[in-house]
Amino acid sequence: MIPSSFDYVVPQSLQEAFSILRESDGEGKVLAGGHSLIPLMKLRFARPSILVDISKIEGLSKVEENDDFIEIGAMCSHALVAYSNLVKENSPLVAHVAAQIGDAAIRHRGTIGGSICHGDPASDIAGALFATSAVLVIAGPNGKREMKVEDFFVGFLETALDPEEILIGIKLPKKLGRYSFEKLQRRSIDWAIVAVALNKVEDTLGVGLVNLGPTPAGFSLSLSRSEDTAALLEKFRDIAAGLTPPSDIFGSSQYRKVMAEVLFSRALSNLV
Ligand SMILES: Cc1cc2nc3c(=O)[nH]c(=O)nc-3n(C[C@H](O)[C@H](O)[C@H](O)COP(=O)(O)OP(=O)(O)OC[C@H]3O[C@@H](n4cnc5c(N)ncnc54)[C@H](O)[C@@H]3O)c2cc1C
């Protein structure tokens, strides 16, 4: 349970962080709240030679409002996201989901950026970002780029980030509708065995899936007026048939698929 040895630096700017990451030649790792990275290091699944603590870089820990979207800084803690009036007013699903993550200690230390960059399929907030069609803002030595959340996750604990890049923000469209989040867990502080997030805006239903495959996932459904719950459930069932949820001591892959249907149907009836 002791990590291999590493250096630790606290850059004051993004440019400084990029050059440290470049010099580390792929061996450096960004450190945010450390709640996912440090356990991996203790198990020696991750052995970075240097940790680049981005907590002192200005501008990464605030929520800002623009005409069409709000932007959540990558270093915002889950608690900040859950309590932010800007998030609650403009993207209530994301605030609601942030409040369901782990316990108070996890929510105050863990960050939204860390939760996404870790690439864990069990990330609740990633499910919410799929349902809300979030766009990720990524910065690197050559400038900024934006990426739809659905293009970000490329494999189990793997993302589309280059080793020298840093996620700086998450853009959420200011589109209000109805939402719900259903999470199956053993205790209220636990990770989801399975969870489903829904965000209904006009005639589109955004769906986020948690722990139903090797990566966080989601899709959207166009809703026609005539469509009833049974028809939507049928569509969900068709999509769920192609999913490959993990099997572990908390449930088999098949159990997760069945429970996903149950949660989807429950979430549809609980839209607020
Ligand atoms: C006991 C426990 C219970 C939990 N329960 C839940 C739960 O119920 N639901 C849930 O969704 N999650 C849960 N979590 C996970 C928790 O939400 C994450 O561990 C946390 O959000 C990760 O964020 P962090 O800031 O600690 O990231 P770190 O651990 O610092 O980083 C994680 C990874 O992301 C990279 N990284 C971090 N920030 C950036 C960035 N801005 N740019 C580029 N790369 C970056 C790091 O290099 C590392 O690879 C739980 C964790 C624990 C320990």
PDBQT file of the ligand as one rigid body, heavy atoms in Angstrom, charges set to zero:
ROOT
HETATM    1  C1  LIG A 301     -14.556   6.051  -1.186  1.00  0.00    +0.000 C 
HETATM    2  C2  LIG A 301     -14.888   6.650  -2.524  1.00  0.00    +0.000 A 
HETATM    3  C3  LIG A 301     -16.217   6.684  -2.929  1.00  0.00    +0.000 A 
HETATM    4  C4  LIG A 301     -16.552   7.225  -4.168  1.00  0.00    +0.000 A 
HETATM    5  N1  LIG A 301     -17.854   7.238  -4.547  1.00  0.00    +0.000 NA
HETATM    6  C5  LIG A 301     -18.174   7.723  -5.769  1.00  0.00    +0.000 A 
HETATM    7  C6  LIG A 301     -19.517   7.724  -6.219  1.00  0.00    +0.000 A 
HETATM    8  O1  LIG A 301     -20.451   7.345  -5.517  1.00  0.00    +0.000 OA
HETATM    9  N2  LIG A 301     -19.768   8.185  -7.480  1.00  0.00    +0.000 N 
HETATM   10  C7  LIG A 301     -18.769   8.662  -8.292  1.00  0.00    +0.000 A 
HETATM   11  O2  LIG A 301     -19.046   9.065  -9.415  1.00  0.00    +0.000 OA
HETATM   12  N3  LIG A 301     -17.489   8.684  -7.874  1.00  0.00    +0.000 NA
HETATM   13  C8  LIG A 301     -17.177   8.237  -6.638  1.00  0.00    +0.000 A 
HETATM   14  N4  LIG A 301     -15.888   8.266  -6.220  1.00  0.00    +0.000 N 
HETATM   15  C9  LIG A 301     -14.857   8.757  -7.146  1.00  0.00    +0.000 C 
HETATM   16  C10 LIG A 301     -14.560  10.227  -6.923  1.00  0.00    +0.000 C 
HETATM   17  O3  LIG A 301     -15.621  10.981  -7.421  1.00  0.00    +0.000 OA
HETATM   18  C11 LIG A 301     -13.289  10.475  -7.705  1.00  0.00    +0.000 C 
HETATM   19  O4  LIG A 301     -12.260   9.747  -7.055  1.00  0.00    +0.000 OA
HETATM   20  C12 LIG A 301     -12.887  11.906  -7.765  1.00  0.00    +0.000 C 
HETATM   21  O5  LIG A 301     -13.881  12.725  -8.280  1.00  0.00    +0.000 OA
HETATM   22  C13 LIG A 301     -11.692  12.039  -8.690  1.00  0.00    +0.000 C 
HETATM   23  O6  LIG A 301     -11.353  13.390  -8.727  1.00  0.00    +0.000 OA
HETATM   24  P1  LIG A 301      -9.974  13.851  -8.121  1.00  0.00    +0.000 P 
HETATM   25  O7  LIG A 301      -9.997  15.328  -8.214  1.00  0.00    +0.000 OA
HETATM   26  O8  LIG A 301      -9.729  13.254  -6.791  1.00  0.00    +0.000 OA
HETATM   27  O9  LIG A 301      -9.004  13.250  -9.247  1.00  0.00    +0.000 OA
HETATM   28  P2  LIG A 301      -7.518  12.677  -9.090  1.00  0.00    +0.000 P 
HETATM   29  O10 LIG A 301      -7.535  11.424  -8.313  1.00  0.00    +0.000 OA
HETATM   30  O11 LIG A 301      -6.591  13.748  -8.674  1.00  0.00    +0.000 OA
HETATM   31  O12 LIG A 301      -7.233  12.370 -10.642  1.00  0.00    +0.000 OA
HETATM   32  C14 LIG A 301      -7.880  11.304 -11.300  1.00  0.00    +0.000 C 
HETATM   33  C15 LIG A 301      -7.265  11.130 -12.689  1.00  0.00    +0.000 C 
HETATM   34  O13 LIG A 301      -7.585  12.229 -13.523  1.00  0.00    +0.000 OA
HETATM   35  C16 LIG A 301      -6.401  12.938 -13.940  1.00  0.00    +0.000 C 
HETATM   36  N5  LIG A 301      -6.758  14.341 -13.849  1.00  0.00    +0.000 N 
HETATM   37  C17 LIG A 301      -7.365  14.950 -12.787  1.00  0.00    +0.000 A 
HETATM   38  N6  LIG A 301      -7.709  16.211 -13.114  1.00  0.00    +0.000 NA
HETATM   39  C18 LIG A 301      -7.284  16.406 -14.405  1.00  0.00    +0.000 A 
HETATM   40  C19 LIG A 301      -7.370  17.503 -15.297  1.00  0.00    +0.000 A 
HETATM   41  N7  LIG A 301      -7.978  18.653 -14.982  1.00  0.00    +0.000 N 
HETATM   42  N8  LIG A 301      -6.839  17.373 -16.527  1.00  0.00    +0.000 NA
HETATM   43  C20 LIG A 301      -6.225  16.195 -16.890  1.00  0.00    +0.000 A 
HETATM   44  N9  LIG A 301      -6.144  15.114 -16.097  1.00  0.00    +0.000 NA
HETATM   45  C21 LIG A 301      -6.671  15.220 -14.866  1.00  0.00    +0.000 A 
HETATM   46  C22 LIG A 301      -5.310  12.481 -12.985  1.00  0.00    +0.000 C 
HETATM   47  O14 LIG A 301      -4.030  12.539 -13.598  1.00  0.00    +0.000 OA
HETATM   48  C23 LIG A 301      -5.734  11.066 -12.684  1.00  0.00    +0.000 C 
HETATM   49  O15 LIG A 301      -5.341  10.223 -13.736  1.00  0.00    +0.000 OA
HETATM   50  C24 LIG A 301     -15.529   7.749  -4.994  1.00  0.00    +0.000 A 
HETATM   51  C25 LIG A 301     -14.193   7.734  -4.584  1.00  0.00    +0.000 A 
HETATM   52  C26 LIG A 301     -13.866   7.185  -3.349  1.00  0.00    +0.000 A 
HETATM   53  C27 LIG A 301     -12.428   7.197  -2.925  1.00  0.00    +0.000 C 
ENDROOT
TORSDOF 0
